[in-house]
Amino acid sequence: MGLNVNKHNVLVSVLMTVYNREKYIAEAIESVLNSTYQNWELIIVDDQSKDNSVTIAKSYQAKDSRIKVYVNEKNLGDYPNRNQAAAYAKGKYLKYVDADDKIYPHGLELLVYYMEQFPEAGYGLCSLPQDKLQQFPFQLSTEQAYQRHYFQQPLFHKAPLSAIIKTAAFNSIGGFTGKQHLGDFEMWHLLSQEFPVVLMPHGIAWYREHDDQQMNANRTDPFVPFKYLLIADVLLIAENCPLNKVDRQKALEKNNRKKSNAIISAIKHHSIKKALQMQKKSGLSFYSVLKNKFIK
């Protein structure tokens, strides 16, 4: 690819959290092994799988000393297990590759190359739509990142597979808080309170869709995606939110309109009971919901 790999030959800690992924884990490990960038360690942390995931992982560990397999004493759950994997890391960067996903052969090489161009950045996000004004990679300040997400196009919706994080930045904010479904959305907000972010193109990692994924709840329970809107309010009113007061208020008002739309949609497509649950959690009166929905 013409990249000067030796110039940026830093250690990358590839983190693979596992729970019952015997169907896919071999492909995920092979994708790391096939990387053009070879200065990595692969940390595999099994969360008490009931299938052959550990056996498969250990078969690779026996062949390559860069692969380390750990088994939790008890089931921790998704985000606590991501923190556990990060605790074993020795690299400058953390790169999550879930046991049902894959990274392209040039993925690590590109991620390191892009990140090393921006020493102040705390993390990078890839698999983004083409920017209309400038070519990837480029860096956004803390305020620019929030501006982009809330007023231009979604940014903080990316999964951990689409990120590379400086280990020091990850540790400085204490890792994932552990909130179910919301961990990555919250993480990008928290990192962007403290550090610039580097934006990168598609073609670095490959996300597999299948029936066993936790995020399938988004498609069946409207309250799951609604939780993203609720936590957005918390993050926007946080003391460390980098937006100025005017933009912060605009973002909160825009978020209220989204909450209102979600509640109305729940009435139409799910049930009054579900809509009432969402309305109660939103802090909005039904008058406000109707006003936000129909009065722009």
C-alpha positions as CSV (number, residue, x, y, z in Angstrom):
1,M,0.0,0.0,0.0
2,G,3.1,2.2,0.0
3,L,2.8,3.0,3.8
4,N,5.9,3.3,5.8
5,V,5.1,0.6,8.4
6,N,8.5,0.7,10.1
7,K,8.0,4.4,10.9
8,H,4.9,3.6,12.8
9,N,5.7,0.2,14.2
10,V,3.9,0.6,17.5
11,L,2.2,-2.3,19.3
12,V,-1.5,-2.7,18.8
13,S,-3.5,-4.7,21.3
14,V,-6.3,-6.4,19.4
15,L,-9.1,-7.2,21.9
16,M,-11.5,-10.1,21.2
17,T,-14.3,-10.6,23.7
18,V,-16.1,-14.0,23.3
19,Y,-19.3,-15.5,24.4
20,N,-20.6,-18.6,22.5
21,R,-19.0,-17.7,19.1
22,E,-17.7,-21.1,18.0
23,K,-19.3,-20.5,14.5
24,Y,-17.2,-17.5,13.8
25,I,-14.2,-17.1,16.1
26,A,-11.8,-19.0,13.8
27,E,-12.5,-16.5,11.0
28,A,-12.1,-13.6,13.3
29,I,-8.7,-14.8,14.6
30,E,-7.6,-15.6,11.0
31,S,-8.4,-12.1,9.9
32,V,-6.0,-10.7,12.6
33,L,-3.3,-13.3,11.6
34,N,-3.6,-12.2,8.0
35,S,-2.8,-8.5,8.8
36,T,-0.2,-6.8,6.8
37,Y,0.7,-5.0,10.0
38,Q,2.3,-7.6,12.3
39,N,3.2,-5.8,15.5
40,W,0.1,-6.8,17.4
41,E,-1.0,-8.9,20.4
42,L,-4.3,-10.6,20.3
43,I,-6.0,-10.8,23.7
44,I,-9.0,-13.2,23.7
45,V,-11.2,-13.1,26.8
46,D,-13.9,-15.7,27.0
47,D,-16.9,-14.8,29.2
48,Q,-17.9,-18.4,30.3
49,S,-18.9,-19.7,26.9
50,K,-21.0,-22.9,26.8
51,D,-19.7,-24.0,23.4
52,N,-16.2,-24.8,21.9
53,S,-15.1,-21.2,21.6
54,V,-12.3,-21.6,24.2
55,T,-11.0,-24.8,22.6
56,I,-10.8,-23.1,19.2
57,A,-9.1,-20.0,20.6
58,K,-6.5,-22.0,22.5
59,S,-5.6,-24.0,19.4
60,Y,-4.5,-20.7,17.9
61,Q,-2.7,-19.7,21.0
62,A,-0.6,-22.9,20.8
63,K,0.6,-21.8,17.3
64,D,1.3,-18.1,17.9
65,S,2.9,-16.6,21.0
66,R,1.2,-13.2,20.2
67,I,-2.2,-14.7,21.0
68,K,-3.2,-14.9,24.7
69,V,-6.5,-16.6,25.8
70,Y,-8.1,-15.8,29.1
71,V,-11.3,-17.2,30.6
72,N,-13.3,-15.2,33.1
73,E,-14.1,-16.9,36.4
74,K,-17.7,-15.7,36.0
75,N,-19.8,-14.2,33.3
76,L,-19.2,-10.4,33.3
77,G,-21.4,-9.3,30.3
78,D,-20.5,-7.3,27.2
79,Y,-19.0,-4.0,28.3
80,P,-17.4,-5.2,31.6
81,N,-15.7,-7.9,29.5
82,R,-14.4,-5.3,27.1
83,N,-12.8,-3.5,30.1
84,Q,-11.4,-6.8,31.3
85,A,-9.7,-7.4,27.9
86,A,-8.3,-3.9,27.9
87,A,-6.8,-4.5,31.4
88,Y,-4.5,-7.1,29.8
89,A,-3.4,-4.8,27.0
90,K,0.2,-3.7,26.6
91,G,-0.1,-1.8,23.3
92,K,-0.2,1.9,22.5
93,Y,-3.6,1.3,20.8
94,L,-6.6,-0.8,21.6
95,K,-8.5,-2.3,18.6
96,Y,-11.6,-4.3,19.3
97,V,-12.4,-7.1,16.8
98,D,-15.3,-9.1,18.1
99,A,-15.3,-12.8,17.7
100,D,-18.0,-12.7,15.1
101,D,-16.4,-9.9,13.0
102,K,-13.3,-9.5,10.9
103,I,-10.7,-6.9,10.1
104,Y,-9.4,-6.5,6.5
105,P,-5.7,-7.5,5.9
106,H,-4.7,-3.8,5.6
107,G,-7.0,-2.7,8.5
108,L,-4.4,-2.4,11.3
109,E,-1.9,-0.9,9.0
110,L,-4.3,1.9,8.0
111,L,-5.5,2.5,11.5
112,V,-2.0,3.0,12.9
113,Y,-0.9,5.0,9.9
114,Y,-3.9,7.4,10.3
115,M,-3.6,7.7,14.0
116,E,0.1,8.4,14.1
117,Q,-0.5,11.5,11.9
118,F,-2.5,13.1,14.7
119,P,-0.6,12.8,18.0
120,E,-3.2,14.7,20.0
121,A,-6.1,12.5,19.1
122,G,-7.4,10.1,21.7
123,Y,-9.2,7.8,19.3
124,G,-10.3,7.3,15.7
125,L,-13.6,6.2,14.1
126,C,-13.7,4.4,10.7
127,S,-16.4,3.0,8.4
128,L,-17.8,6.5,7.9
129,P,-19.7,7.9,4.9
130,Q,-17.5,10.0,2.6
131,D,-17.1,13.6,3.8
132,K,-18.4,16.2,1.3
133,L,-15.7,18.8,2.0
134,Q,-12.4,17.0,2.8
135,Q,-10.6,13.7,2.3
136,F,-10.1,11.2,5.1
137,P,-8.2,11.1,7.5
138,F,-8.8,14.3,9.3
139,Q,-9.1,15.4,12.9
140,L,-12.0,17.0,14.8
141,S,-11.7,18.9,18.0
142,T,-13.9,18.1,21.0
143,E,-16.4,20.7,20.0
144,Q,-16.3,19.8,16.3
145,A,-17.0,16.2,17.1
146,Y,-20.2,17.1,19.1
147,Q,-21.2,19.6,16.4
148,R,-20.8,16.9,13.7
149,H,-22.9,14.4,15.6
150,Y,-25.7,16.6,16.7
151,F,-26.0,19.0,13.8
152,Q,-24.4,17.4,10.7
153,Q,-24.4,13.6,10.6
154,P,-24.3,10.8,13.2
155,L,-20.8,10.1,14.5
156,F,-21.1,8.5,18.0
157,H,-23.3,5.6,16.8
158,K,-20.3,3.5,15.7
159,A,-19.6,0.1,17.3
160,P,-16.3,-0.7,18.9
161,L,-15.3,-2.5,15.7
162,S,-15.2,0.8,14.0
163,A,-12.8,2.4,16.5
164,I,-9.2,2.5,17.5
165,I,-8.5,3.9,20.9
166,K,-5.3,5.1,22.5
167,T,-4.8,2.9,25.6
168,A,-3.9,6.0,27.7
169,A,-7.1,7.8,26.7
170,F,-9.2,4.7,27.4
171,N,-7.7,4.4,30.8
172,S,-8.0,8.1,31.6
173,I,-11.8,8.1,31.4
174,G,-12.1,4.7,33.2
175,G,-13.1,2.5,30.2
176,F,-16.7,1.6,29.5
177,T,-19.3,2.4,32.2
178,G,-21.1,-0.9,31.6
179,K,-24.5,0.4,30.5
180,Q,-26.2,-2.2,28.4
181,H,-26.5,-1.4,24.7
182,L,-25.2,2.2,25.3
183,G,-21.5,1.6,26.1
184,D,-19.9,2.6,22.8
185,F,-22.3,5.6,22.2
186,E,-21.4,6.8,25.7
187,M,-17.7,6.1,25.2
188,W,-17.3,8.3,22.1
189,H,-19.0,11.1,23.9
190,L,-16.8,10.8,27.0
191,L,-13.6,10.5,24.9
192,S,-14.7,13.5,22.8
193,Q,-15.1,15.6,26.0
194,E,-11.3,15.2,26.5
195,F,-9.6,14.4,23.2
196,P,-9.8,15.1,19.4
197,V,-11.0,12.3,17.2
198,V,-9.6,11.1,13.8
199,L,-12.2,10.3,11.1
200,M,-11.4,7.4,8.7
201,P,-13.0,5.8,5.7
202,H,-14.7,2.4,5.0
203,G,-12.8,-0.8,4.1
204,I,-11.0,-1.3,7.4
205,A,-13.2,-3.7,9.3
206,W,-16.1,-6.0,8.4
207,Y,-19.2,-6.3,10.6
208,R,-21.2,-9.6,10.5
209,E,-24.9,-9.5,11.0
210,H,-26.6,-12.6,12.5
211,D,-29.5,-13.6,14.7
212,D,-27.6,-14.0,18.0
213,Q,-26.5,-10.4,18.3
214,Q,-27.5,-8.4,21.3
215,M,-28.3,-5.4,19.1
216,N,-31.2,-7.3,17.5
217,A,-33.3,-5.9,20.3
218,N,-33.1,-2.6,18.5
219,R,-35.4,-4.0,15.8
220,T,-38.0,-5.5,18.2
221,D,-38.1,-3.2,21.3
222,P,-38.5,0.5,20.6
223,F,-37.3,1.3,24.1
224,V,-33.8,0.1,23.3
225,P,-32.9,2.7,20.7
226,F,-34.9,5.2,22.8
227,K,-32.3,4.8,25.6
228,Y,-29.7,6.4,23.3
229,L,-31.9,9.6,23.2
230,L,-32.2,9.5,27.0
231,I,-28.5,9.2,27.7
232,A,-27.8,11.9,25.0
233,D,-29.7,14.3,27.3
234,V,-27.4,13.4,30.2
235,L,-24.3,13.8,28.1
236,L,-25.4,17.1,26.7
237,I,-26.0,18.7,30.1
238,A,-22.8,17.3,31.5
239,E,-20.3,19.9,32.8
240,N,-17.6,18.6,30.4
241,C,-19.8,18.9,27.3
242,P,-17.7,20.9,24.8
243,L,-20.7,22.7,23.1
244,N,-21.4,26.3,24.0
245,K,-24.6,27.1,25.8
246,V,-26.6,28.0,22.7
247,D,-25.6,24.9,20.7
248,R,-26.1,22.7,23.8
249,Q,-29.7,24.0,24.1
250,K,-30.3,23.5,20.3
251,A,-29.0,19.9,20.6
252,L,-31.3,19.3,23.6
253,E,-34.3,20.6,21.7
254,K,-33.5,18.5,18.6
255,N,-33.1,15.5,20.9
256,N,-36.6,16.2,22.4
257,R,-38.1,16.2,18.9
258,K,-36.5,12.8,18.3
259,K,-37.9,11.5,21.6
260,S,-41.3,12.8,20.6
261,N,-41.1,11.1,17.2
262,A,-40.1,7.8,18.9
263,I,-43.0,7.9,21.3
264,I,-45.5,8.6,18.5
265,S,-44.0,5.8,16.5
266,A,-44.4,3.4,19.5
267,I,-48.1,4.3,19.6
268,K,-48.5,3.5,15.9
269,H,-46.3,0.4,15.7
270,H,-46.2,-1.2,19.1
271,S,-48.5,-0.3,22.0
272,I,-49.9,2.5,24.2
273,K,-48.2,0.8,27.1
274,K,-44.8,0.9,25.5
275,A,-45.3,4.5,24.5
276,L,-46.3,5.4,28.0
277,Q,-43.2,3.8,29.4
278,M,-41.1,5.8,27.0
279,Q,-43.0,9.1,27.7
280,K,-42.5,8.6,31.4
281,K,-38.8,8.1,31.1
282,S,-38.4,11.0,28.7
283,G,-39.6,13.7,31.2
284,L,-41.9,15.1,28.5
285,S,-45.6,15.7,28.9
286,F,-47.8,14.3,26.2
287,Y,-48.6,17.9,25.3
288,S,-44.8,18.5,24.7
289,V,-44.6,15.3,22.7
290,L,-47.4,16.5,20.4
291,K,-46.0,20.0,20.2
292,N,-42.5,18.6,19.3
293,K,-43.9,16.3,16.8
294,F,-46.2,18.7,14.9
295,I,-44.9,22.2,15.7
296,K,-41.4,22.7,14.4
